[in-house]
Amino acid sequence: MEFLPLLVVGVLMYAVLVLPQQRRAKAHRALLDSIEEGDEVVTSSGFYGFINAVDGDVVWIEAAEGVELKLTKSAISSKVTAPSATDADEITDSVDEDE
């Protein structure tokens, strides 16, 4: 009985600290597996660019015209998605309301 509170604290710490990190790691692995040429990405250092080539764990990113960066796949933090037409309409509507 005296170990029950310790066990409960251990389970809570696992649920609060470990599980969310595992979910983030799994989502990042899925992102890296879905990377392909032509995708616009953001690196962990904040560079935006387009994937020119994927060679195993190495990606070539065009950061500017004529400037290519050779990075490891794990340096990619996210894909950049273009705003949808409905998002653009909402932004335009909110600007019109302010005026």
Buried (B, 14 or more C-beta within 10 A) or exposed (E): EEEEEEEEEEEEEEEEEEEEEEEEEEEBEEBBEEBEEEBBBBBEEEBEBBBEEBEEEEBBBBBEEEEBBEBEBEBBBEEEEEEEEEEEEEEEEEEEEEE
